[in-house]
Amino acid sequence: MGMQQGYKRPFAVTLLYILLAFLGLGAIGGGSVLIIDPSGEMIGMPVSLLERSPFSNYLLPGILLLLVFGFLPMLVIYGLVKRPEWKFADTLNPFKERHSSWALSLYIGFGQIIWIMVETYMVNAVEFIHVFYMSLGLLIQVVTLLPVVQRYFVLDDAAERR
């Protein structure tokens, strides 16, 4: 079963790709804008929102957003589709029977929830966009943990041992 040849991709796996791509592309756009204009004026986010944060402008948050929630989800999609051997990711994967990109997908969901929690604390407000992206992080986790998704990413040698 698992990742063996000829196994049809379940819709939930495609949904996981879509959710990660939505997060990644949005963060690439948002992070890029914050790097280009660290004042936040380009997207209507005054620097005064950062008063409770350690940041004086949006440059570092923009870089983190671009790398962690922009490029990383896109890399994870690549890993989920192509299933390369990633030694660096294998060391972070306690779920040895599943491909490491599956674990990274789960971590991205956790990271997204933490990012939004910290952001709402720092700006001392909760807006619709926070609820939306918190829900997106939770949805990425839920879809990643669906049994059909977990089975799809079981490594071939783990499936053969069963």
C-alpha positions in Angstrom: 0.0 0.0 0.0 1.7 3.2 1.1 3.9 4.9 -1.4 4.2 1.8 -3.6 3.8 2.1 -7.4 0.3 2.1 -8.7 -1.4 3.3 -5.5 -3.9 6.0 -6.3 -3.4 9.3 -4.6 -6.3 10.0 -2.2 -8.1 13.3 -2.4 -7.0 14.2 1.1 -3.3 14.0 -0.1 -4.1 16.4 -2.9 -5.9 18.6 -0.4 -2.7 18.6 1.8 -0.7 19.8 -1.3 -3.2 22.6 -1.9 -3.2 23.8 1.7 0.6 23.8 1.9 0.8 25.6 -1.5 -1.8 28.2 -0.3 0.3 28.8 2.8 3.6 28.9 1.0 2.5 31.2 -1.8 0.8 33.6 0.5 3.9 33.7 2.8 6.2 34.2 -0.2 4.1 37.2 -1.2 3.7 38.6 2.3 7.3 38.0 3.3 8.6 39.5 0.1 6.5 42.7 0.6 7.7 43.1 4.2 11.3 42.7 3.1 10.9 45.2 0.2 9.1 47.7 2.5 10.1 47.0 6.2 7.9 49.9 7.3 4.8 47.9 6.5 3.2 50.9 4.7 2.9 49.0 1.4 0.4 46.7 3.0 -1.1 49.0 5.6 0.6 47.6 8.6 2.1 50.5 10.7 5.3 49.9 12.6 3.4 50.9 15.7 1.9 47.4 15.7 5.3 46.1 16.7 5.4 48.1 20.0 5.0 44.9 22.1 7.6 43.0 19.9 11.4 42.9 19.8 11.3 44.3 16.3 11.7 47.9 15.2 10.4 47.1 11.7 9.1 44.2 9.6 12.4 43.1 8.0 13.2 40.1 10.2 9.5 39.0 10.5 9.4 39.2 6.7 12.5 37.1 6.3 11.1 34.5 8.7 7.8 34.5 7.0 9.4 34.1 3.6 11.7 31.2 4.6 9.7 29.3 7.2 6.2 29.6 5.9 6.9 30.5 2.2 9.8 28.4 1.0 9.6 25.5 3.5 6.0 24.5 2.6 7.0 24.5 -1.1 10.0 22.3 -0.3 7.7 20.0 1.7 5.3 19.7 -1.2 8.3 18.7 -3.4 9.2 16.1 -0.7 5.7 14.7 -0.5 5.5 14.3 -4.2 9.0 13.2 -5.1 10.0 11.5 -1.8 13.7 12.2 -2.0 16.1 10.9 0.6 16.6 13.8 3.0 19.1 13.0 5.7 18.5 16.4 7.4 14.8 15.8 7.6 15.2 12.1 8.6 16.9 13.3 11.8 13.8 15.4 12.6 11.3 12.6 11.9 10.3 10.4 14.9 7.8 8.6 12.6 10.4 6.4 10.9 7.7 4.4 9.0 6.6 7.5 7.1 8.6 9.7 4.8 10.2 12.7 6.6 8.3 15.2 4.5 5.1 13.9 6.1 6.5 14.8 9.5 7.6 18.2 8.2 4.0 18.9 7.0 2.8 18.2 10.6 5.5 20.6 11.9 4.4 23.3 9.5 0.9 23.1 10.9 2.3 23.4 14.5 4.6 26.3 13.5 1.8 28.2 11.8 -0.4 28.0 14.9 2.5 29.2 17.1 3.4 32.0 14.7 -0.2 33.3 14.8 -0.4 33.0 18.5 2.8 35.0 19.0 1.7 37.5 16.3 -1.7 38.2 18.0 0.1 38.6 21.3 2.6 41.1 19.8 0.0 43.2 18.0 -2.4 42.8 21.0 -5.3 42.1 18.6 -7.1 39.3 16.9 -8.4 40.0 13.4 -10.1 37.7 10.9 -6.8 37.1 9.1 -5.4 35.6 12.4 -8.4 33.3 12.8 -8.1 32.3 9.1 -4.3 31.4 9.3 -4.7 29.8 12.7 -7.4 27.6 11.2 -5.2 26.9 8.1 -2.4 25.6 10.4 -4.9 23.4 12.3 -6.4 22.2 9.0 -2.9 21.3 7.7 -2.4 19.2 10.9 -5.8 17.5 10.7 -5.3 16.6 7.0 -1.8 15.4 7.6 -3.1 13.1 10.5 -5.9 11.6 8.5 -5.5 7.8 8.4 -5.7 7.8 4.6 -2.9 10.4 4.4 -0.7 8.6 6.9 -1.1 5.3 5.0 -0.2 7.0 1.7 3.2 8.2 3.1 4.2 4.9 4.7 7.5 4.0 3.4 7.5 0.9 1.1 9.9 -1.1 3.3 7.7 -0.3 6.4 4.6 -1.5 4.5 6.4 -4.7 3.6 7.3 -5.4 7.3 3.6 -5.3 8.2 
